[in-house]
Amino acid sequence: MDTNKMLDEKLSRRGILKGAAGAAGIAALAMGGLGLFSNAEAKGGSTEKWPWPYEKLDPEKTAELAYNEWYRVFCGAAVISSVFTQLRDKIGEPYKSFPIDAYVFLEGGMVGWGTVCGSNAGANIVANCIIGPRIAGPECENGAAIGADILEWYSETKLPSFTPREPRIKTKIIQTTSNSPLCHVSVGKWMKESGYALNSPERRDRCARVTASVAYTLVKDLNAWKDGTYKQRSAWKPASNMGITAQQNCNECHGSNIPTPPMAKK
């Protein structure tokens, strides 16, 4: 095939033949600038062909990694890192090209806004990257189903359920049930029950352990999917029957059960 035609087709597929950006792309390619494309593609992999290659992981080891990574990149990125760093070593691409640290913004319910717990968001990112987003076809719906199962499990389970081998904080960390996947509800209920403030080492370690707990459960589900034995636990369906996307426990935030957490000591 003519070289120029090959370049045109490649550029068109990547959607960068637009104005000056397209001209710059052609020039870069003419000079051998393959850096325009992801490392995964350059090495023969693809970030948009599912499922991604997956090898079963040890949930215990993954949880330990997530616990320690929390102290570096916090909840969401720690869940992603605990899975993808192992798969980088076991498989390589496309995991080596995934920008794990970019997801540090999931901390505190997304840059501290207290929305969905970052560990839940991280688990959904991992499941949808490995299995694929449901828009890619029915064979990819388990990616969303695993993510939905994590949200339900998180809401109904006494957390943290995982205790690291060498916890950084030796104080007893109590377990609480959030009845919500939201960061501010989960953390707020734990703070109210435990008496520890948001900036306390105990609260920080609690969130690190919750992150590890989520990573543990996520890998268990991914391993079951790999074995062909995964069965959805939640009632999640691709389309909502409620007329609007929503949780089933609205009163957790819109009723009288909003927790009043202890204030930091001055």
Helices and strands as residue ranges (DSSP letters): H 3-14, H 19-30, G 34-36, H 39-42, H 59-90, G 95-97, G 100-106, H 118-131, G 134-136, G 138-140, H 141-156, H 183-194, H 201-227, H 251-254
